[in-house]
Amino acid sequence: MRVLVVNPNTTASMTTAIGACARAVAGPGVTVDAVSPVAGPVSIESHHDEVMAAPGVVARVLEGELDGYDGYVVACFGDPALLACREVARGPVVGIAEAAMRTAGYLGRSFSVVTTLARTIGHSRDIARSYGVDALCAGIHACEVPVVELETDPAARARVRDTCRRALAADGSEVLVLGCAGMADLADELSVELGVPVVDGVRAAVTTVEQLVRLGLRTSKVGELAPPPVKAYA
Ligand SMILES: NC(=O)NC1=NC(=O)NC1=O
């Protein structure tokens, strides 16, 4: 089984870290490759960033189709271009936000999301609604650490941890969802420190793709997610 993990931002070090995180949970016979768009924003923290990243994400999935990948992960918490990727892919395409939120739903009555900038909270709430898990999401909180600084700022980890602690207390929730692929490597230690399950969307998404492929399930091609109509581009 071949899984392609697409990091929608163009920060190579994050792509490498995301790939390592995904490979660590991939099952026997599963190979994971991680790529970024050829061009696009170094981080995705706004609607504008998402729109500018989307074409590059879809292009990588189109390439993956030619290369014969069995499934895909969109490894950014806004799940940018997810439905467009599903239209062009035969196999399953799973976004880290959807995977993390659905996974958290198996582990407790409610979950809190800790994300990067406060300006992304509304979009996270919107996608929770679109996935039908809004009722499980007790709150969405921002640590106000820019995505790129998750890797460069030594104080970032502590800020994420403190925001997680505050979120659990404020929301009375039982599970934490990390709202950025750049936080993926913090999940295990945060879970020990905070005493609750901490869900990282990268690992949740990779294992979800693997599960779907093992079940012989693919994206439905009757209706909304059928291949897009072929058309000229001016
Ligand atoms: N909430 C977020 O900031 N998500 C993200 N931005 C990125 O560039 N990658 C993410 O996962």
The ligand as an SDF file (V2000), in Angstrom:
LIG
                    3D

 11 11  0  0  0  0  0  0  0  0999 V2000
   -4.2980   25.7290   12.1830 N   0  0  0  0  0  0  0  0  0  0  0  0
   -3.1810   25.7580   11.4350 C   0  0  0  0  0  0  0  0  0  0  0  0
   -2.4260   26.7090   11.4730 O   0  0  0  0  0  0  0  0  0  0  0  0
   -2.9110   24.6850   10.6220 N   0  0  0  0  0  0  0  0  0  0  0  0
   -1.8220   24.6090    9.8030 C   0  0  0  0  0  0  0  0  0  0  0  0
   -1.1920   25.5510    9.1130 N   0  0  0  0  0  0  0  0  0  0  0  0
   -0.1690   24.9650    8.4060 C   0  0  0  0  0  0  0  0  0  0  0  0
    0.5990   25.5310    7.6580 O   0  0  0  0  0  0  0  0  0  0  0  0
   -0.1720   23.6420    8.6700 N   0  0  0  0  0  0  0  0  0  0  0  0
   -1.1790   23.3650    9.5430 C   0  0  0  0  0  0  0  0  0  0  0  0
   -1.5050   22.2680   10.0010 O   0  0  0  0  0  0  0  0  0  0  0  0
  1  2  1  0
  2  3  2  0
  2  4  1  0
  4  5  1  0
  5  6  2  0
  5 10  1  0
  6  7  1  0
  7  8  2  0
  7  9  1  0
  9 10  1  0
 10 11  2  0
M  END
$$$$
